[in-house]
């Protein structure tokens, strides 16, 4: 899909974030004037997507809490998840890179897989998106940014750097999810200490509402959601900061668990 902004050079802000992520280097400050609106933030994000040497495998959604939700006119923000940063959880902990001096966190999430490319429209609802979903997985979103203060300056700053995403660990499939989704619960532990409990009901409107929000947002941005793409629907137990050397475990009860380990980033892409 063509985007007019891909014909222009990325802004200095987008370029700074892309270079820092590729080099595994922290940024001491926000690299420019912070965007004042989510629309301005998504322009920066789109420029960075165009400059990033990988394809989008899916999207993450993050909650915008009060009072920011009223001021910025949205209860969620979105960011891309790139294909080389999607890992499949296994019997040994999945290792993920953390930029020293940057931000890193783990989030237990319910991940939707799109079964078909979504028609381009801007009026999606929980009811109308449900048939688009082929499968649901347990997952851990790796939140991450070269800028340690990514979450301290409001949602537009967070959205501007890939929505503070650094990857997605995909776990097992949730069987019978259409009947069970609203009742699913999970626990996140850091170094074997429980850091948060929650579930699908912790996500405002539930995971399908996250998908509806994303589709409506992408419609306004001139993007689409394609068959096979993954939607990480929002933190079910909270956003749990993690440091290099720490381990995390997301326990989804009968649907399985995902173990992971934070290691130093070596530079995302050569």
Number of C-alpha atoms within 10 A of each C-alpha: 5 8 13 7 13 14 10 10 13 21 14 14 20 27 18 19 25 23 17 20 26 18 17 23 22 19 20 12 11 17 14 11 8 16 20 13 17 20 16 16 22 23 19 26 25 24 24 26 22 19 16 18 14 14 13 19 19 24 24 31 27 24 19 18 13 10 10 14 16 11 9 18 11 15 19 22 25 28 26 25 28 21 15 15 18 18 17 12 21 15 8 10 15 18 17 19 21 31 28 19 16 21 22 27 22 30 26 35 32 30 28 27 19 24 16 15 13 15 13 16 13 15 11 19 16 16 10 11 18 15 11 17 20 13 18 24 22 25 29 32 27 30 24 26 30 31 25 19 17 24 16 9 11 21 27 24 26 26 30 30 30 29 28 29 26 29 24 32 25 22 25 17 17 21 14 10 14 12 8 11 19 17 10 19 19 23 21 28 20 21 13 11 10 13 18 18 17 18 22 25 15 18 23 15 12 19 28 24 19 28 27 19 23 25 24 18 19 16 17 14 14 12 16 19 23 17 16 17 18 26 30 32 29 29 25 27 24 22 20 19 15 21 19 16 12 13 20 26 24 28 20 24 11 11 16 16 22 25 22 22 21 23 18 15 17 16 16 19 12 7
